[in-house]
Amino acid sequence: MEKLNLIIQKIFKIGDADINDELSPLTIPTWDSMNYLIFISEIEKEFEITFTMDEILNARNLGDLKAAMSNKGVKF
């Protein structure tokens, strides 16, 4: 979880205490389309996974992304 939180802090410019599964474009002003793609790319690189296009487009919040990561064997 620490690696993921560091990526979130770096991309979205928020503090560790503000990170929760409900984070989304509605709750973080810096979660725009460009930062989201950078975020996905950083996750894929760090955890050596690849999201499907459906996973990327259907994720509504951080919890959805973590569920997809979990399905790919990432442990939290």
C-alpha positions as CSV (number, residue, x, y, z in Angstrom):
1,M,0.0,0.0,0.0
2,E,2.9,2.3,0.7
3,K,4.1,2.2,-3.0
4,L,0.6,3.0,-4.2
5,N,0.2,5.9,-1.7
6,L,3.5,7.4,-2.8
7,I,2.3,7.3,-6.4
8,I,-1.0,8.9,-5.4
9,Q,0.8,11.7,-3.4
10,K,3.1,12.4,-6.3
11,I,0.5,12.5,-9.1
12,F,-2.4,14.1,-7.3
13,K,-0.5,16.3,-4.9
14,I,-2.4,15.2,-1.8
15,G,-1.2,14.1,1.7
16,D,-1.2,10.5,2.9
17,A,-3.9,11.2,5.5
18,D,-6.3,12.2,2.6
19,I,-5.9,8.9,0.7
20,N,-9.0,6.6,0.9
21,D,-10.9,4.2,-1.4
22,E,-13.4,6.9,-2.3
23,L,-10.9,9.2,-4.0
24,S,-12.1,10.1,-7.5
25,P,-12.3,12.9,-10.0
26,L,-15.1,14.3,-7.9
27,T,-13.1,14.5,-4.7
28,I,-9.6,15.5,-6.0
29,P,-9.3,18.6,-8.2
30,T,-6.1,17.3,-9.7
31,W,-7.7,14.1,-10.9
32,D,-8.1,15.1,-14.5
33,S,-7.8,12.9,-17.6
34,M,-4.1,13.5,-18.1
35,N,-3.2,12.9,-14.4
36,Y,-5.4,9.8,-14.5
37,L,-3.5,8.3,-17.4
38,I,-0.2,9.1,-15.8
39,F,-1.5,7.5,-12.6
40,I,-2.5,4.3,-14.5
41,S,0.9,4.2,-16.2
42,E,2.8,4.6,-12.9
43,I,0.7,1.8,-11.3
44,E,1.3,-0.5,-14.2
45,K,5.1,0.2,-14.2
46,E,5.5,-0.1,-10.4
47,F,3.4,-3.2,-9.9
48,E,4.2,-4.8,-13.3
49,I,0.6,-5.3,-14.3
50,T,-1.5,-4.2,-17.2
51,F,-5.1,-2.9,-16.9
52,T,-7.6,-3.6,-19.6
53,M,-9.3,-0.7,-21.3
54,D,-12.5,-1.7,-19.5
55,E,-10.8,-1.5,-16.1
56,I,-9.4,1.9,-16.9
57,L,-12.6,3.3,-18.2
58,N,-15.0,1.8,-15.6
59,A,-13.0,2.6,-12.5
60,R,-15.0,5.2,-10.7
61,N,-12.6,5.6,-7.7
62,L,-9.5,4.4,-6.0
63,G,-11.3,1.4,-4.5
64,D,-12.3,0.2,-8.0
65,L,-8.6,0.4,-9.1
66,K,-7.4,-1.4,-6.1
67,A,-10.0,-4.2,-6.7
68,A,-8.7,-4.5,-10.3
69,M,-5.1,-4.6,-8.9
70,S,-6.1,-7.2,-6.4
71,N,-7.6,-9.4,-9.2
72,K,-4.1,-9.2,-10.8
73,G,-2.4,-10.5,-7.7
74,V,-1.3,-7.3,-6.1
75,K,-1.4,-7.6,-2.3
76,F,-2.4,-4.8,0.0
